[in-house]
């Protein structure tokens, strides 16, 4: 049933996208790559596009083939594609296992793909994974069982994984674009977009916390000074919250030619430019508004 459902969803997506004229990228579950640069053609098929557009997409470079078995989630495929292409496309697939030529014996390729896909599902999100095989893969089929302790976070370092009746020891290298200070930052300073640069990093080499782009959404203040080039650790930052859940807040209802100011209650916390929910006298009726630099909430749509 899950397979039939996936086919049905893929068909619906194909029909809807074809009608709107947009391309659909069908990711292959695995690709064996020679050394050097690889393109989208190695990992995907393009449908729903004119021949010239499809050829251009398939020729898009996606980076250097990894030296170790790796897994690219769909978000990472999209991120790499957007380096060279500003168009819009839909992706179908759960990610791609990348296998360097000669890295895994042919009789073990299926087991390697299953292992990489299982690790990729655990670490789904920003970034991608490379995996060192520290012990041989079994050739017989068997379910991949990821240790329960890895749930909810990218796998990293040495991991013993059950594969049917056997097990395999691996070393996982998760890669992601990590936030670093673009200049020397002072204690108490509000973090500006120009203060941050992102560099791809092997997370298994980091001994402390880190932040990716998704973790830096909102306004932050420095709790400690940070030198240029240093990783921005969560412990050195605090959210710059001008509105806090449960506290009273000034709410401005704005319409063309009309502005009404009332006192309400914040139902969420946020910094400048962020969106929070507020209520007035009737707590069951909620409004969404934008937090201003003055700590007020502006509601423009009821």
C-alpha positions as CSV (number, residue, x, y, z in Angstrom):
1,X,0.0,0.0,0.0
2,X,2.7,2.6,0.8
3,X,4.3,2.0,-2.6
4,X,0.9,2.4,-4.4
5,X,0.3,5.6,-2.4
6,X,3.7,7.0,-3.4
7,X,3.0,6.2,-7.0
8,X,-0.4,7.9,-6.8
9,X,1.1,11.0,-5.2
10,X,3.9,11.2,-7.8
11,X,1.3,10.9,-10.5
12,X,-0.8,13.7,-9.1
13,X,2.3,15.9,-8.7
14,X,3.3,15.1,-12.3
15,X,-0.1,16.0,-13.6
16,X,-0.4,19.2,-11.7
17,X,3.1,20.4,-12.6
18,X,2.8,19.4,-16.2
19,X,-0.3,21.4,-16.5
20,X,1.5,24.5,-15.1
21,X,4.5,24.0,-17.3
22,X,7.0,23.4,-14.5
23,X,9.7,20.7,-14.6
24,X,9.6,17.7,-12.2
25,X,12.9,16.2,-11.0
26,X,12.6,12.5,-10.2
27,X,15.5,11.6,-7.9
28,X,17.1,8.2,-8.4
29,X,17.6,6.2,-5.2
30,X,21.3,5.7,-5.9
31,X,24.1,6.7,-8.3
32,X,27.6,5.2,-8.8
33,X,29.9,8.2,-9.5
34,X,33.3,8.4,-11.1
35,X,35.8,10.8,-9.5
36,X,35.5,14.5,-10.4
37,X,32.5,16.8,-10.9
38,X,29.0,15.3,-11.3
39,X,25.8,16.9,-12.7
40,X,22.1,16.5,-12.1
41,X,21.9,14.0,-14.9
42,X,23.8,11.5,-12.7
43,X,21.1,11.5,-10.0
44,X,17.8,12.5,-11.5
45,X,15.4,12.5,-14.5
46,X,13.7,15.6,-15.7
47,X,10.1,15.5,-16.9
48,X,7.6,18.2,-17.8
49,X,10.1,20.5,-19.5
50,X,11.0,21.5,-23.0
51,X,13.9,19.6,-24.5
52,X,16.3,22.6,-24.3
53,X,15.3,23.4,-20.6
54,X,15.6,19.7,-19.7
55,X,19.1,19.5,-21.2
56,X,20.2,22.6,-19.4
57,X,18.9,21.3,-16.1
58,X,20.6,17.9,-16.5
59,X,23.9,19.6,-17.2
60,X,23.8,21.7,-14.0
61,X,26.9,20.9,-11.8
62,X,26.2,19.6,-8.3
63,X,29.7,19.5,-6.9
64,X,32.6,17.0,-6.6
65,X,31.8,13.3,-6.2
66,X,32.5,12.3,-2.6
67,X,35.4,10.1,-1.7
68,X,33.2,8.0,0.6
69,X,29.6,6.7,0.3
70,X,27.3,9.6,0.9
71,X,23.6,10.6,1.0
72,X,22.0,13.7,-0.4
73,X,18.5,14.6,1.0
74,X,16.1,16.4,-1.3
75,X,16.8,19.8,0.4
76,X,20.5,19.4,-0.3
77,X,19.9,18.6,-3.9
78,X,17.7,21.7,-4.2
79,X,20.3,23.9,-2.5
80,X,23.1,22.7,-4.9
81,X,20.8,23.2,-7.9
82,X,20.0,26.7,-6.9
83,X,23.7,27.7,-7.0
84,X,23.4,27.6,-10.8
85,X,19.7,27.8,-11.6
86,X,17.2,30.4,-10.5
87,X,14.1,28.6,-11.9
88,X,11.5,26.6,-10.0
89,X,11.2,22.8,-10.0
90,X,9.5,20.1,-7.9
91,X,11.5,17.2,-6.6
92,X,10.1,13.6,-6.3
93,X,12.1,11.2,-4.2
94,X,13.5,10.7,-0.7
95,X,17.1,11.4,-1.5
96,X,20.0,9.9,-3.3
97,X,22.7,7.5,-2.1
98,X,26.1,8.4,-3.8
99,X,28.6,5.6,-4.2
100,X,32.1,6.4,-5.5
101,X,33.2,3.9,-8.1
102,X,35.0,1.0,-6.4
103,X,34.2,2.1,-2.9
104,X,31.8,-0.8,-2.3
105,X,31.9,-4.3,-4.0
106,X,29.1,-4.7,-6.5
107,X,27.6,-7.6,-4.5
108,X,27.2,-5.2,-1.5
109,X,25.8,-2.2,-3.4
110,X,22.2,-2.9,-2.5
111,X,23.0,-3.2,1.2
112,X,25.1,0.1,1.0
113,X,22.1,1.9,-0.5
114,X,19.7,0.7,2.2
115,X,22.2,1.7,4.9
116,X,22.7,5.2,3.5
117,X,19.0,5.8,3.0
118,X,18.3,4.7,6.6
119,X,20.9,7.1,7.9
120,X,19.7,9.8,5.6
121,X,16.1,9.5,7.0
122,X,17.4,10.0,10.6
123,X,19.5,13.0,9.6
124,X,17.0,14.5,7.2
125,X,17.2,18.3,7.1
126,X,20.0,20.7,6.3
127,X,23.2,19.3,4.9
128,X,24.2,15.8,3.8
129,X,26.1,12.7,5.1
130,X,29.3,10.9,4.2
131,X,29.8,7.4,5.7
132,X,33.0,5.5,6.4
133,X,32.5,1.7,6.4
134,X,34.6,0.5,9.3
135,X,33.5,-3.2,8.8
136,X,32.3,-5.2,5.8
137,X,28.7,-5.0,4.7
138,X,26.7,-8.2,4.8
139,X,25.6,-9.5,1.4
140,X,22.4,-11.1,2.7
141,X,19.3,-8.9,2.9
142,X,18.0,-7.6,6.2
143,X,16.3,-4.6,7.8
144,X,18.5,-1.7,8.8
145,X,17.9,-0.8,12.4
146,X,19.3,2.6,13.5
147,X,20.0,2.9,17.3
148,X,17.2,4.6,19.1
149,X,19.5,7.2,20.6
150,X,20.1,8.8,17.2
151,X,16.4,9.8,16.7
152,X,15.8,13.5,16.1
153,X,19.4,14.5,15.4
154,X,21.9,14.0,12.6
155,X,24.0,10.9,13.2
156,X,27.6,11.6,13.9
157,X,30.8,9.7,14.7
158,X,31.1,5.9,15.3
159,X,27.8,4.1,15.1
160,X,27.1,0.3,15.3
161,X,24.1,-0.5,13.1
162,X,22.1,-3.7,12.8
163,X,21.5,-5.0,9.3
164,X,19.4,-8.1,9.5
165,X,21.1,-10.7,11.6
166,X,24.5,-9.0,11.1
167,X,25.7,-5.6,12.1
168,X,28.1,-3.0,10.6
169,X,30.3,-0.4,12.2
170,X,30.4,3.0,10.5
171,X,31.7,6.5,11.1
172,X,29.2,9.1,10.0
173,X,30.4,12.6,8.8
174,X,27.4,15.0,8.7
175,X,28.1,18.1,6.7
176,X,26.1,21.4,6.9
177,X,26.7,25.1,6.4
178,X,27.6,26.4,9.8
179,X,27.3,30.0,11.0
180,X,30.6,31.8,11.7
181,X,31.4,35.4,12.7
182,X,32.2,37.5,9.6
183,X,33.9,40.0,11.8
184,X,34.9,40.5,15.5
185,X,31.6,40.8,17.5
186,X,31.2,42.6,20.8
187,X,29.3,41.5,23.9
188,X,25.7,42.9,23.9
189,X,25.8,43.5,20.1
190,X,22.7,42.8,18.1
191,X,23.5,40.2,15.4
192,X,23.1,41.7,11.9
193,X,23.0,39.5,8.7
194,X,26.3,41.1,7.7
195,X,27.9,39.7,10.9
196,X,27.4,36.1,9.8
197,X,28.9,33.9,7.1
198,X,28.2,30.3,6.4
199,X,30.8,27.7,5.7
200,X,30.3,23.9,5.0
201,X,31.7,22.0,8.0
202,X,32.1,18.3,9.0
203,X,29.9,18.4,12.2
204,X,31.7,15.4,13.6
205,X,34.8,17.6,14.0
206,X,33.0,20.2,16.2
207,X,33.3,19.8,19.9
208,X,30.7,22.3,20.9
209,X,27.4,23.7,19.6
210,X,26.7,25.2,16.2
211,X,24.0,27.0,14.3
212,X,22.8,26.6,10.7
213,X,20.6,29.1,8.8
214,X,17.4,27.7,10.1
215,X,18.6,28.1,13.7
216,X,19.4,31.8,13.2
217,X,15.8,32.8,12.3
218,X,14.9,35.9,14.3
219,X,16.8,38.5,16.2
220,X,19.8,37.6,18.5
221,X,22.1,39.4,20.9
222,X,25.7,38.4,21.8
223,X,26.1,37.3,25.4
224,X,29.9,37.0,24.9
225,X,32.4,38.5,22.4
226,X,33.2,36.3,19.4
227,X,36.3,36.6,17.2
228,X,36.1,36.7,13.4
229,X,35.9,33.2,11.9
230,X,34.8,31.5,15.1
231,X,31.7,29.3,15.1
232,X,28.6,31.0,16.5
233,X,27.7,28.7,19.3
234,X,24.1,28.8,20.7
235,X,25.4,29.4,24.2
236,X,26.9,32.7,23.1
237,X,23.6,34.1,21.8
238,X,20.3,35.0,23.3
239,X,17.1,35.7,21.5
240,X,16.3,39.4,21.3
241,X,12.7,39.1,22.4
242,X,10.7,42.4,22.5
243,X,7.4,40.5,22.9
244,X,7.1,37.6,25.4
245,X,4.3,35.0,25.6
246,X,1.8,35.8,28.4
247,X,2.7,39.4,28.7
248,X,0.6,42.5,27.9
249,X,1.4,44.1,24.6
250,X,0.4,47.2,22.5
251,X,-1.5,46.0,19.4
252,X,-1.9,48.3,16.4
253,X,-4.7,47.4,13.9
254,X,-3.7,49.2,10.6
255,X,-5.9,49.8,7.5
256,X,-5.4,52.4,4.8
257,X,-6.2,55.8,6.4
258,X,-7.0,54.2,9.8
259,X,-5.1,53.0,12.8
260,X,-6.5,51.7,16.1
261,X,-4.3,51.0,19.2
262,X,-5.5,48.6,21.8
263,X,-3.9,46.6,24.7
264,X,-3.7,42.9,24.2
265,X,-1.9,39.7,25.4
266,X,0.9,38.1,23.5
267,X,0.3,34.4,22.8
268,X,3.9,33.9,21.5
269,X,7.3,35.4,21.8
270,X,9.2,37.3,19.1
271,X,11.8,39.8,18.1
272,X,11.8,42.7,15.6
273,X,10.2,41.6,12.3
274,X,8.9,38.3,13.6
275,X,5.3,37.3,13.6
276,X,3.4,36.5,16.8
277,X,-0.2,35.8,17.8
278,X,-2.1,38.1,20.1
279,X,-5.6,38.3,21.7
280,X,-7.7,41.1,23.1
281,X,-10.5,40.7,25.5
282,X,-11.8,37.6,23.9
283,X,-9.0,35.0,24.3
284,X,-10.6,32.7,21.8
285,X,-10.1,35.2,19.0
286,X,-6.6,35.5,17.8
287,X,-4.7,37.9,15.5
288,X,-1.3,37.5,13.8
289,X,0.9,40.5,13.7
290,X,4.5,41.7,13.1
291,X,6.7,42.8,16.0
292,X,8.1,46.3,15.6
293,X,11.4,47.8,16.9
294,X,9.3,49.5,19.6
295,X,8.0,46.2,20.9
296,X,4.5,46.7,19.5
297,X,2.5,44.3,17.3
298,X,1.1,45.5,14.0
299,X,-1.9,43.6,12.7
300,X,-2.7,44.4,9.0
301,X,-5.1,41.5,8.2
302,X,-8.0,40.3,10.3
